[in-house]
Each structure stands twice: as C-alpha cells, then as structure tokens.
C-alpha cells in the first residue's frame, strides 16, 4: 500500500471517507436540507428585518452536522447572488466549558485578531455584534452539540444572543441561528419568549435503517473505491452491522467502510471481501467474545461450525440457510432446527439473518475457526 499504489481505493479515495468530507448529496436528508434553506433564507435576504432561529435534534450520526454544512454552503451562495454579505461560524459547543469559552470561540471565528482577555462573555458577544453592524454583515451561527453545553452551563448565552439586536443602532437582527442537539434544546429554555423565538424543523433526524445506510454507503463507495473493488453484498453487510451495532450512525458506517477497505489493502487484495469487513469491525469494536459462547449446546456449536465452513468456502457475505443446514451433521440437524439455534446465534450477535440467508458478524471467520478447533469432539 505504499505511495499511490492503492489496489481498492481510487486516488484521493480515502479523503472521500474522512470525517471532514462533504459529499455533493446527502441521501435521505434532502427534505431536511430544503426545509432548512426555506426557513433560514428569508432571515438573510431580509437584511435583518426578519428573525429566525431554527432547532434540529436527532440521533448521533444521523446527518445533522453534514446537513447544516450543506445548508450553510447554499445560504452563502444565495446571499452572494443577492448582494448580502454573509459570514458562517460553525461552533461545536461540546468543547466550550463556560459562557465565556463559547463567546471566545465565537468572536475568534468572526473578528480578526480579537482579544478576549479582560472581557466577559456578554462584552465579547456585544463586540462581535458591533463588528457585524459596522461592516453591514450578517452571520449564520451554527451551534452544534448545544444540548451538551446547556446541560453544563444553562441556556443563558442563548438568551443573550437573541437579545443582541436590541443594542444595535439599527435594531437589525444580524444573526440567524441553527441550533443542533441530540436532544430537543427547547426543553431547557425556561423563558417562554425564547421558546417562541425558536422554530423546530418538522422532520426528525432519526437513526438510519440498513436500507438508508446502504444508499449512503453505495454512493460513498462509488466516490472512494475502484470499479469492482467492493460489491453491494459487502456494503449490505456493513449496513446491517451499522443498524444493529452502530445505532444507525452514518459516521460509524463510513468508518467501517474505510476500515474494511484498508483491511483489503493490507492483504494486497483487489477487492473488499466480507472477511475484511468482519476483521475491520472486530478492530473497531469487539461485539462477541467467543469465550462467552462456551456454554452453548452442541447443537449451537454445530450450527456455528456449519456457518464457518460454508462462509469460508464461498467467501460470500450471506449464504442461504438450506446450504448451511446441508452441512450440519445429520444426527444433529433435528436438534439444530428444534432449538432454533440460528435465532439464538443471531440474538448473541454472532450472525445476521436476512431474507432466509445467514451472514457472520461480530467476529471473524479465523476467530470462529480457531475457537471451534479448541472444542472437544463428541
């Protein structure tokens, strides 16, 4: 994998799997993006006569931050086309430990060579607003992970941000806010006027299911991998793992996609195999400790043995249940079916059953085979 000699990744393909990369399209978040632009654009185009603060909430890895970045790009373009000077500041509030810290982060983003020492949070916010007023500029302020900040410091700084236009000579509202949290931040706003000043996005940012995750990863794989280097069945396996063990997080899914590709590169392979995915997933997070399966019945062990053999020979992500049952020892086949062994293994997180097919997750084939080899033969 030296230099530019990637076998599965395109040139610059790894960059398309980085946390900072913003794709041209966000599958299953298009309506969220459109609605946010529709809500925030009037506040910017009105040149301060319209006030708009929008709140979005949803699960971690559900596309909130990426959508906010896409919206900011579009709003800046709209502003430029209409002769409005618009700045954009995206602040991760998780890293601010106080009102002063958050105000310091804000003024540092919008005022060149700003000096924060010797001032309080309120003074820094006023200075930032005066800077915008003096330059007839507007600001799209994105407060990411704001629920984490409110839990530590309370909502006071949000009240101050909303009151800033009152101190402006022209009474113009120069700040449009997009407030992001895993939780609904409005429940922390104790003053009724602030709750009425925040608009909630009508669409939820819910965790992605495996079908939605497949759509996301297929597009990202198309940008990152060479043609033929990764098959849809492998992407499907990743998507199923993400839905079940990664809480439907796109961040987790893209990390696993990248790690699976790197496993193939380390192997010197031309494509990403299901085993690459299983190894990558085991490195990221150990779901199943095979020692914990030692109490399983002989029927369950026989089912695991058959799964490992069939998957190891076929190198497929999922194999039909009848094919696995055909490999089970005839004397134990009835026991395997009667005990519902495959369902138990799915519950344990070792396998995934999809449309009558079985895929191995939670550990690698090598680990399973080594564990089986240590078991005494009956």
N, C-alpha and C positions, 0 to 999 in steps of 0.2 A: 504494500500500500504506500510505497514511497513516492514522494513528489506528486505529480499529476497522474500517476498510474492507477487511478481507481478503476475497478472492474465492474462494480454495480452502480456507483454514483456517477452522475454527469459532472462535468466540470462546473464548479461552484454549486453542486447539488446539495452539499452539506449545509451551505448557507441558507438554503430554502427550508431547512428543518430546524433552524435556530429559533430561539425564543423571540428574537427581535424582528424576524422576517414577517412582513405583512403581505399576504397574497392579494392578487387582484380581485378575488371573490371570496366571500365567506359563506359557504353553503349553510343553509338553514338559519341564517341570520340576516337575510336580505330585507325582510319586512321590518325587522328591528332597526336596521340601518336607515331605511327610508323614513320610518316614523320619527326617528331622532332628528334627521335633517329637517323634516317638515316642522317639528316643534321648535328647533333652535334657530333656523334661518331667519324667521321674522324678527327675532330679537337683535340680530346682527344687521339686517338690512334696514331696520327702522332707525338706525343710528342712535340708539339709546332711549327711544320713546316707549319701547316695549320691553318688559321684564320677563325673563324666562329662566327658570331653574328646573332641571329635569333630573329625576331619580330613576336609576335602574338597579335591580337586585337580581341575584341568582347564584346558582352553584359555582364553586370554584372550577375553572377550566371550561366554563360554558360559553366563552366567547365575548364576555363583557368588555374587556380591555381592548381586544382586537377590533371590535365593533366601534368603540369610542375613537380609536385611532383612525379608522376609515371615515367616520363622521367628521372628525377634525380636518382631514385632508379635503373632503368635499366642501366643507364650510369655508375653508380658506380660499378655495378656488372660486366659490360663489361670491365671497367678499371681494376678491381681486377683480372679478368681472364687473362688479358694481361699484368699484372705486372706494370700497371701505377698507380701512387699514385694520387688519385683524391679527392679533397675536394668539398663540396657543401655548398653554402651560399644562402639562400632564404630570401631576404630583402623586406619588404613591405615599399615602398618608400613614401607612404602616410604619414607615421609618421616622416619623415625627413623634417625639415623646412629650411634646407640650405645645401650647398655642404659639409660643414664641418660636419654637422649632419649625412649625408649619408655616408661620408668617415669614420666617427667614428663608425657607425653601422657595416660597412664592416670590418674594422680592428678588431673590437671587436669579430666578428664571427670567424676569421681565425687565429688571433695571440693571444696566451695565455698571459694573464697579460699585454696586451698592454696599454701603457699610451698615451692618446691623448692630454692631456693638454700641451699647449705651442707650438703646431704644427698647421699648416694649412692643408686644405683639400688635397692639392697636395702632401705635405710631408707625410701625412698618407697613401695615395694611393701608393706612392713610397715605403714606409716602408712595406706595405702589399705585394707588388710585390717582394721586396727583400727577404722577408721571404719565399715566394713560391720558388723563384730562389735558395735560399740557401739550401732548402730541396728537390729540384728537384720534386716539387709537382705542380699539376695543379688544377685549380679552375673552377667549373661550377657555375657561378654567375647568379642568377635569380633576376631580378629587377622587382618586382610586383608593379602594380599601378604606373608605371613610368610616365605615361601621367599626373597624378596628380602632380607629382614632377616637371616635365618640365614646367607646367603652372606657378608654383610658382618661380622656380629658373633658368629656362632655361636649355639648353642641354649641358652646358659647361663641366660638370663632365663626361658625356659620351665621349666627345672628349678626355679628359684626360685618361680615362680608355682604349680607343682604342690606344692611343699613348704610353702606358706603355712599350710595348716590345722594343721600340726604345732606352730606357735607360738600357735595360738588356744586360749584357756582351755577352750572347749567342744569343741575338736577338730572343729568343724563346717567342712565344705567350703562356703564361701560363693561360690565362683567356678566357673561352668560355662563351659568354653571351646569356641569354634568356631574352628578354625584353617584358614585358606584359603591356598592357593598354586597357582600354575600347575604346580609340581612337587609330588611327594609329599614332604612335610616330614619324614616319619618316617625317611627315609634319612639325615637329618642328625643324628638322635638317637642318640648313641653309647652311652648307658647303657640297658641292657635294660629297667630298671624303667619308664623313661619311654615306651618303645615299647609296653609292655604297658598303659600308662595312657591310651593314645590309641586311639580306635575310628575305623576308616576307614569312610566311607559306602560302601555296596556298589554304588552307582550312579555311573557315570562322568559327569562334566560334559564331554562331548565336543563338538567344534565342531558347530554346526548345519548340516545339509544344506539344500538350497534349498527342499525341501518344508516342513521345520520352520520355516525362516526365513519362508516365505510365510505360514504360520499366525500367526507372531508379528506380522509387518508388517500383515496384514489386520486383526487386532484393534487394533493401534495406530493404523492409518489410520482405522478406524471411530470412534475417540475424537477424532481430530485434524482430519480433513478433512470438508468439507461433503458432503452426499449427491451422488453423481455426479461428484465432483471428481477422483477417481482410480479407474481401472479395474483389475481384477485382473491383466490382462496387463502393466500397468505395474509392479505390485507383484511380479509374477513376474520381470520383467526385473531389478529391483533385487535380488531374492533370488538369482538366478543370478549376478549380479555379485559379491554378497557371498560366495557359496560359493567362487567361483573366485579372486577377487582380495582378498577381505576376510577370508580364513581362517575363514569361517563365524561371524564375530563379530556378535552382535546389536547391539553398540554401533556398529559400522560400518554395519550395515543401517539402524538408526534415524537415524543421522547422514545417510546418503544419502537416506532418505525425507524428512527435514526439508529438506535442501538442494534436493531436486527440487521440493518444494512452493514453496520460496522462489523458485526459477527461474520457476515459473509466475506467482507474484505479481509479480515484476519485469516479466514480459511483459504483465501485465494480463489474463491468461487466466483462464478459468473452470474449467479442468481441467489436470491434470498430464499432459503428453504424454511419449512416450518420449524425444523430443529434450531435454526438461527433465532427464530422468534422465541422459542422456549428457553434457550440459553440466555438471551437478552433479558427476558422477563425475570428469570431467576437471579440475574445480576442486579436488576433494579430493585426487586422486592421478592423475598422468599415467601411464597404463599403456603407451600406444603412442605413439611418436614417428614421425610419418608419414615423416620423412626416412629412417628405418631401413628403410622398405619400398621404397626406390628401386631395390633390387637384384632385386625380384620380376620374374618373367617377364611378358610381355604377356598371357598367359592369366590370371594372378593379377590384373593391373590391370583386365582386362576384367570379371572376377568382382566386383571392388570397385566398378567403375563401375555394374554392373547392380544390385548391392545398394543403393548410394546412391540410384539413380534410383527403384527400386521403393519403398524405405522412405520416401524423401522425398515421394513422391506419395500413399502410403497412410496415412502417419502412424501406422502400426501398430508394435508392439514387435517382432513376429515375422511374417514372411511366408513362405508355402510355397516350398520350393525350386524346384518347377517354374515358378512365377511369375517367379522370378529368372532361371532358365535361359532362359525365353522371351524375356528382354530381352537376353541375351548375343548378340553378333553371330554369325550363323550360321557364318561362316567360322572362328570361334574356339571354338564350342561344344564340338566334339570335343576340342580341346586342354584346355579348362577341365575337362571331365569326366575325361579321361585322366590329367591331372596331379593330380587331387584337390585343385583349387585352394581349395575351400571349407574342406576339412580343414586345409590349410596356413594359411589365414587365421584359423581357429579356434585353431590352435597359436600363432600370433603374438599372439593376444589381441585381435584386431580384431573378430571375430564370435563369436556363440554359436549353436550348432546344437542345437535341441531338438525332438525328435519330427518330424524332417523339415522343420522351419521354421528360418529364419535371422533372428537379431537382431544388430544392430550394437552393439558395446560398445567400451570402450577409448578412444573419441574421439567427436566429434560429427559429425553429417552435414555441417555447414558446413565443418568442418576437412577432411573427406574430399573434399568437392566442390571446395574451394579447391586441395587438393593435386592432384586429378585434372586440374583446369584448367591446371595448370602443366606437365603431362606433354606431351611432343610427340606429335602424332597420327601413327600409322604410315601 
